[in-house]
Amino acid sequence: MQRNPLGKTEISISSLALGTMTFGAETNKVDSFRQLDIYVDQGGTHIDTADGYAGGKSEEIIGEWISQRGKSHAITIATKGRFSPPEGSAGASRRSLIHSVDASLRRMNVDAFDLYYVHGWDPQTDILETLQTLGDLVDAGKIKQISWSNVSGWQLQKIVALASSHGLPSPVALQAQYNLLERGIELEVLPCCLENNIAVTVWSPLAGGWLTGKYAANERPADHTRLGEDPDRGDGYDYRNTERTYTVLRLLQVIANDHNRPITHPALAWAVSRPGVASVPVGARTVKQLEANLAAADFFLSQEEMSMLTQASALEALPYPYNFLEDPCGMDIWKVLGTRQVRNLAN
Ligand SMILES: NC(=O)c1ccc[n+]([C@@H]2O[C@H](COP(=O)([O-])OP(=O)(O)OC[C@H]3O[C@@H](n4cnc5c(N)ncnc54)[C@H](OP(=O)(O)O)[C@@H]3O)[C@@H](O)[C@H]2O)c1
């Protein structure tokens, strides 16, 4: 499996990470262990979790797996704190973060996290307090690299500027929702990441299941699917049940048929090949889904296919100031492509 640099660090992480939000929830412990084994056997090196997933069970399951199997140095583990920790208080204050990190380390049976995400902006806490706390956690050896998730462009730029002016650790990664149906980060967050060499890791690369083609217009989502169990989960069924979604799905199906691949492969390959993206965590309820998604690791789109998908899924009706200039984000993101993406596109 291809590996990419994690921003400005020496660390490299695999282009497909293992998303573990289903562990302890839709996926029981036995199948979670199987997913972890399969992922590592196939050369995967990056495991993504959070303290709030399944009330801490996701971290516990991974911790138990690490205790039984051991953790190779090649594997990097990322967890997150800020929202609904199993115990203690939510937020990014000094007290909350220190408590959350210690609790996550205990649950996962590790001494340190390779990557620790603050799961989202905390308006109740002075951002400098959060950054100083993260710096102290790095100094204490409990976190190796810091990162953020679910922040806006100005928030991320402020984090970078404050970290730089106070000599504190700067974020090396940013995790955001990014897929063919959700491209909002291209306006501010992705350019900010490119400008600061911050690696983008992606959540919901299949738009929570929409890009598998399992949801259809005017049809109640089937039981035992994410939206069948909760139609309001994530962006919700109604939000994505639009003509734009079905246009993208039709094009994905054409490309998938041309290559004799499942529809998920061009969807994942698009996300993997976007500028700045270092790793795409694949989330799966079942072992079968995971195996199908990991098989996308050797699939790359042609430049023409990338362009067709990018056009079909273009952001609609941009507000000012994004509609004022020809290039909405003020940065030709293709110009800053590294050799990695160029190589992918040539395949
Ligand atoms: N930072 C954040 O705020 C944040 C937020 C969300 C997720 N994440 C991370 O990102 C990871 C991925 O997010 P996600 O789970 O939303 O990703 P996703 O790939 O968009 O959706 C995964 C879901 O789609 C369905 N699916 C996946 N592969 C399939 C296949 N081959 N055939 C049929 N259905 C398939 C399964 O749901 P059903 O079978 O249940 O329908 C699966 O649970 C998470 O595990 C987590 O690590 C981070």
The ligand as an SDF file (V2000), in Angstrom:
LIG
                    3D

 48 52  0  0  0  0  0  0  0  0999 V2000
  -12.8080   13.5740   12.6670 N   0  0  0  0  0  0  0  0  0  0  0  0
  -14.0920   13.3480   12.6430 C   0  0  0  0  0  0  0  0  0  0  0  0
  -14.9140   14.1660   13.1060 O   0  0  0  0  0  0  0  0  0  0  0  0
  -14.6000   12.0590   12.0460 C   0  0  0  0  0  0  0  0  0  0  0  0
  -15.9620   11.9090   11.7690 C   0  0  0  0  0  0  0  0  0  0  0  0
  -16.3900   10.7210   11.1980 C   0  0  0  0  0  0  0  0  0  0  0  0
  -15.4740    9.6930   10.9150 C   0  0  0  0  0  0  0  0  0  0  0  0
  -14.1560    9.8540   11.2230 N   0  0  0  0  0  0  0  0  0  0  0  0
  -13.1640    8.7870   10.8960 C   0  0  0  0  0  0  0  0  0  0  0  0
  -13.2650    8.4710    9.5270 O   0  0  0  0  0  0  0  0  0  0  0  0
  -13.5270    7.0550    9.3890 C   0  0  0  0  0  0  0  0  0  0  0  0
  -14.3800    6.8430    8.1640 C   0  0  0  0  0  0  0  0  0  0  0  0
  -15.6240    7.5790    8.2980 O   0  0  0  0  0  0  0  0  0  0  0  0
  -16.9790    6.9030    7.8260 P   0  0  0  0  0  0  0  0  0  0  0  0
  -17.1850    5.6200    8.5560 O   0  0  0  0  0  0  0  0  0  0  0  0
  -18.0510    7.9210    7.9010 O   0  0  0  0  0  0  0  0  0  0  0  0
  -16.5640    6.5570    6.3060 O   0  0  0  0  0  0  0  0  0  0  0  0
  -17.3900    6.2030    5.0030 P   0  0  0  0  0  0  0  0  0  0  0  0
  -16.4830    5.3430    4.2010 O   0  0  0  0  0  0  0  0  0  0  0  0
  -17.9040    7.4250    4.3490 O   0  0  0  0  0  0  0  0  0  0  0  0
  -18.6390    5.3610    5.5070 O   0  0  0  0  0  0  0  0  0  0  0  0
  -18.4430    4.0850    6.0430 C   0  0  0  0  0  0  0  0  0  0  0  0
  -19.7620    3.3250    6.0580 C   0  0  0  0  0  0  0  0  0  0  0  0
  -20.2140    3.1130    4.7030 O   0  0  0  0  0  0  0  0  0  0  0  0
  -20.6960    1.7870    4.5720 C   0  0  0  0  0  0  0  0  0  0  0  0
  -19.7520    1.0680    3.6900 N   0  0  0  0  0  0  0  0  0  0  0  0
  -18.4000    1.2120    3.6590 C   0  0  0  0  0  0  0  0  0  0  0  0
  -17.8760    0.4110    2.7160 N   0  0  0  0  0  0  0  0  0  0  0  0
  -18.8940   -0.2350    2.1280 C   0  0  0  0  0  0  0  0  0  0  0  0
  -18.9820   -1.1790    1.0890 C   0  0  0  0  0  0  0  0  0  0  0  0
  -17.8880   -1.6230    0.4400 N   0  0  0  0  0  0  0  0  0  0  0  0
  -20.2150   -1.6390    0.7280 N   0  0  0  0  0  0  0  0  0  0  0  0
  -21.3180   -1.1940    1.3420 C   0  0  0  0  0  0  0  0  0  0  0  0
  -21.3060   -0.2950    2.3640 N   0  0  0  0  0  0  0  0  0  0  0  0
  -20.0900    0.1800    2.7460 C   0  0  0  0  0  0  0  0  0  0  0  0
  -20.7310    1.1930    5.9800 C   0  0  0  0  0  0  0  0  0  0  0  0
  -21.9480    1.5950    6.5940 O   0  0  0  0  0  0  0  0  0  0  0  0
  -23.2700    0.6840    6.7320 P   0  0  0  0  0  0  0  0  0  0  0  0
  -22.9420   -0.7210    6.2940 O   0  0  0  0  0  0  0  0  0  0  0  0
  -23.6040    0.7910    8.1580 O   0  0  0  0  0  0  0  0  0  0  0  0
  -24.2880    1.3360    5.8480 O   0  0  0  0  0  0  0  0  0  0  0  0
  -19.5980    1.9380    6.6470 C   0  0  0  0  0  0  0  0  0  0  0  0
  -19.6820    1.9770    8.0490 O   0  0  0  0  0  0  0  0  0  0  0  0
  -14.1730    6.6590   10.7190 C   0  0  0  0  0  0  0  0  0  0  0  0
  -14.0740    5.2850   10.9790 O   0  0  0  0  0  0  0  0  0  0  0  0
  -13.3790    7.5040   11.6870 C   0  0  0  0  0  0  0  0  0  0  0  0
  -12.1380    6.8650   11.9490 O   0  0  0  0  0  0  0  0  0  0  0  0
  -13.7080   11.0260   11.7740 C   0  0  0  0  0  0  0  0  0  0  0  0
  1  2  1  0
  2  3  2  0
  2  4  1  0
  4  5  1  0
  4 48  2  0
  5  6  2  0
  6  7  1  0
  7  8  2  0
  8  9  1  0
  8 48  1  0
  9 10  1  0
  9 46  1  0
 10 11  1  0
 11 12  1  0
 11 44  1  0
 12 13  1  0
 13 14  1  0
 14 15  2  0
 14 16  1  0
 14 17  1  0
 17 18  1  0
 18 19  2  0
 18 20  1  0
 18 21  1  0
 21 22  1  0
 22 23  1  0
 23 24  1  0
 23 42  1  0
 24 25  1  0
 25 26  1  0
 25 36  1  0
 26 27  1  0
 26 35  1  0
 27 28  2  0
 28 29  1  0
 29 30  1  0
 29 35  2  0
 30 31  1  0
 30 32  2  0
 32 33  1  0
 33 34  2  0
 34 35  1  0
 36 37  1  0
 36 42  1  0
 37 38  1  0
 38 39  2  0
 38 40  1  0
 38 41  1  0
 42 43  1  0
 44 45  1  0
 44 46  1  0
 46 47  1  0
M  CHG  2   8   1  16  -1
M  END
$$$$
